[in-house]
Amino acid sequence: MIGPPGSGKTMLARAMAGILPPLTERESLEVTKIFSITGNIPAGGSMIKQRQFRSPHHTTSQIGLIGGGSNPHPGEVSMAHRGLLFLDEFPEFSRGCLEALRQPMEDGLVTISRANGTMSFPAQFMLVAAANPCPCGLTLF
């Protein structure tokens, strides 16, 4: 989505997440497993029943977006599994982050290899990106 600041791009992205169909039981289990690994199960909750809306800041690192680290953990693409990943200020994301999105989007899976083993995390998500036009109004970025 491209439009001037305040035109409703973020509001529309949040609304898109809200109109997605409910998670099936199998999808709910998948999402709950990811949230359990990261320690993000809501207080008093047991199963994640809603599709996720994830909106990482454009300064997030490649590890934060895709996952990894010395002790591999899921990134935002896996936290958005079966939900919506919203990248606001899309042109501001680093080239490395944007290039790293290609494989998870194609495969629906993130595979992280380290010396002590390989881990795979699911990453089937809907990607929505938003950008503001150039202040001159003639170009996109």
Secondary structure, 3 states (H helix, E strand, C coil): CECCCCCCHHHHHHHHHHHCCCCCHHHHHHHHHHHHHHCCCCCCCCCCCCCCEECCCCCCCHHHHHEECCCCEECHHHHCCCCEEEECCHHHCCHHHHHHCHHHHHHCEEEEEECCEEEEEECCCEEEECECCCCCCCCCC
